[in-house]
Amino acid sequence: MLVRQMFLKIAPERINEVKELYRKEIIPTLRKVKGCTDARFLVPTVNTDEFIAFSEWKTKADVDLYENGPVYKELRNKVTAFTTKEPVLKVYTFEKVGELIPEMH
């Protein structure tokens, strides 16, 4: 499985607009994309302009298909209208902890 994290710097006066965009449009759209198993918008607990858009994917092929398709470009353009810096995208592979630790009997 893979996790995509897009690190966003958002202008303070635009934060509520971005939260609403994620809640009403981006997250529901992502959750319908083939291979996406979860999507979230992470809001910092301290006063900062740094936010994280998080999505979880079944395979690298699903991520590649999404990143090269029109939905990604459309959603990215909507988000970058609110950012003060170019977003930074990082992709990680992961396994759930239960998959790594054998059961003890």
NORZIBEL-V570693 format. One record per helix or strand of 2 or more residues. SS is the DSSP state (hx for helix, st for strand). FROM is the first residue (numbers start at 0). TO is the last residue. Records with the same first field share a line. If there is no record, write none. Layout:
# NORZIBEL-V570693
SS->FROM-TO, FROM-TO
This chain:
# NORZIBEL-V570693
st->1-9, 35-41, 49-56, 87-92
hx->11-29, 59-66, 69-79, 96-99
